[in-house]
Amino acid sequence: MSELRSLFVKLKIKKENLERFLKAKPTTPVPDEDWTSWWDSRNMYSKSPLIEIPVYSKEISGDIFESYLDTEKTLSREKHEEGVYFFTSVLFAENYYEILPMLAVLKSIALYMEPGDEGVAFIYDYFWGGDDVMAHLELSAGQAVLRDTKSTVKINKQLLMEANKVIQDVMDVISAKYKN
């Protein structure tokens, strides 16, 4: 049985570029070498070739993120801090087919980044305490690269500690809400 994995996104991007991205339609993903080499590196049951990448039915990137924020079932939050945008979803997805649409949206952010901007996103086993990484995406101006990272041991320790803290903060806010 699959278990839900958490999504952590950190983007150092100018506010106006983030706003343009959130108001834009995501690009149509094409299963190129980056996609297929990442897909082929994943261990999964009943894996089929990556021929088509599914997309969300929502037409605007911001609406996609909002759809996660508007529900408590994913425990998702966003925050902006001094030119850095964070998006976390504690209970994001449990299988590779479910994460493909979000990876496609996240890859399209690179088109709105300028030199010096950078970002990272990863989907990992925070909630259940494992070290499994489903996806690891690195972003820069015009570049979005899926890494074949399979374990949190391969993620920068400081970045992983930051991700864990941000996700734990989300869980603490939710827990406090239900205690009251």
Summary of the structure (lengths in Angstrom):
residues: 180
radius of gyration: 15.6
end to end distance: 33.3
largest distance: 49.9
contacts: 517
relative contact order: 0.22
helix: 39%
strand: 26%
